[in-house]
Amino acid sequence: DSMMGSFILFGAIDPAYTTNGITWIPLSAETYWQVTMDRVTARGKPLACTHGCQAIVDTGTSRLVVPSKALSRIQAAFGTTSDGQISCSRVPLLPKIVFHIGGKPFPVPPTSYVVQEDGECILGFQGMDIPTEAGEIWILGDIFIRNYYVIFNRANNMVGLSRLP
């Protein structure tokens, strides 16, 4: 019985989706669901955000929005064109991208971060430099979110993440 699709639950946490435990991450700014991200790795090696950065967990963003320098590094590491295109046959060879947040790893597989459009495969990353006092900022949109049960806890100003079963 596979669970498909998405849902919103207000005022409670569904224990069926938190069997892998919940990692609670305090907000670093209360303007958005903003947290401190430790780093981003692939194949166990640093990929971006190597000295920490800020990330917003955002259901209103479909892609992963990353600083343009980070996007260039990701495209170079994965051998894509500058517009993010990659041969669909190479997708199974791509590594998981691991977002390290709150001292824990949150992997996202290539089946989530590669988007198929009109029979072509492209990385679901969008380069955008969002100036903040905190330096570079990422937006972890649906590509990240679809892999996790995400809990937005305004009472305690935290985001909870649990790997989906």
N, C-alpha and C positions, 0 to 999 in steps of 0.2 A: 504494500500500500504506500505509494509515493505521494508526498505532500507537494502540491503544485500551487503556484500563484502566490498572491500576497494578501495580507489583511491588516487592518488596524484594530487594535484593542485598547480602549480607554480605561484607565483606572485599575488595571490588573496586569499580571504577568501570567502567560499560559505556560504551565510547567512542562507541557509536552515538547516545547521548543527549547528548553533550557537544561536538557539532560547532560550536556557537556559543561555545565557550570556557567556562571555569569562573571565576566570581568567588568568591574565598575571603574570607569575612568572619570575623574573629576574634570569639570569644564575649566579651561584656562581663560575663557572670556565668556561672559553671559549674553553677549549680543547675538551670537549664533550658537549652535551646538558645536562649539570649538574646543578641541582637545590638543594636548601636546603629543606629537608623534616623535618617537625616538629615532627611527631611521627606516629606510626602505631597502630591502635586499632581494636578490635573486640568486639562486644556486649558492646560497650561503655567503655571498659577497656583497659589499655595499653597492647600492645602485644610485641612491639619491637621498637627500635629507640626512646626510651622514652625521651632522652635528645637532640633529633635532630640528623640528620645524612645527608649524601649527597646521592643523587639519580641521575642516568643518565636515561633520557628518550631515549630509543633506539629501533628503528624499526628493527635493525638487530639481536635482541635477542628475541627468541620466548617465553622464560619463564620469571619468576621473579627470578632474581639472588640476593640472600640475604647472609649476613654474616652467617657463620656456627652456631654461638651461637643463632642468631635469628631464624634460621631454626629449631634448636632443640626445642626452646620455642614454635614455631608455631606447630610443630608436636606433642608436648606434649599437647598443648591446644586443638588440634583438634582430639587427640586420633588416630593418624596414626602410622604405623610402621616406623622404622628408614629410610626405603627407600621411605616413603611418601605414601604408599598404604593405601587406605581406602575403606570400603565396599561401593559400589555404592548406596546401599539403604540409606546410611547415608548422602549422599550429600545434599538433601533438608534440612537437619537439621543443616547444617553448617552455620555459620554467614557470613555476608559480612565482608570483610577486608577493613578497611577504612584507606587510605593514606591521611594524613593531610599535605597539601603543601600550602604555601602562606596564611596560616590562614583559608583555606577552606578544607572541607572534600571531598575526591574522593573515593567513595566506589567501590569495585569490588566484585560481587556476586560469590558464589561457582560455579555457572554454567560457569563462566569464569576461575576461578583459579584451578578447578579440571579438569584434562585431562583424557580422556578415551583412553586407549591403549590396544588392544587385549582383549577387554571385561573387563579390570580391570581399576579401578579408582585410580589415583595418584594425589597428590598435584603438581601443576605446578610450584613448587619452586625448585631452584637449589642452594645448598650451595656453596659459594665460597668467600674466604677472599681476597679482593683486597686491598693491602696496599696502603694507601694514607696519605698525611700529614693531611688531614681533618678527619681521623678516619674511621669508618665503612662506606662503600659505598654500595648502592643497585643499581641494574639495573632493571628499569621498562620496561620490554619488551612487546611483543604483548599481553600477558595476561592482562596487565594493559591498554595498548593503545586501544585495541578493544572496550573498553567501552566509549571512548572519541574521540571527534574531536580534533586532536592535531595540533597546528600551531607552526612551527619552524620559528621564526622571527630573522634572523641573523642581519638585519639592527639595531635592538634595543637590540640584545642579550637577548631574552626572549623566553619562551615557553608559548603558550596559550593553555588552556584546557577548553573544553566545553562538558558537559555531553550530550551524543547523545539523540535526541528526541525519 
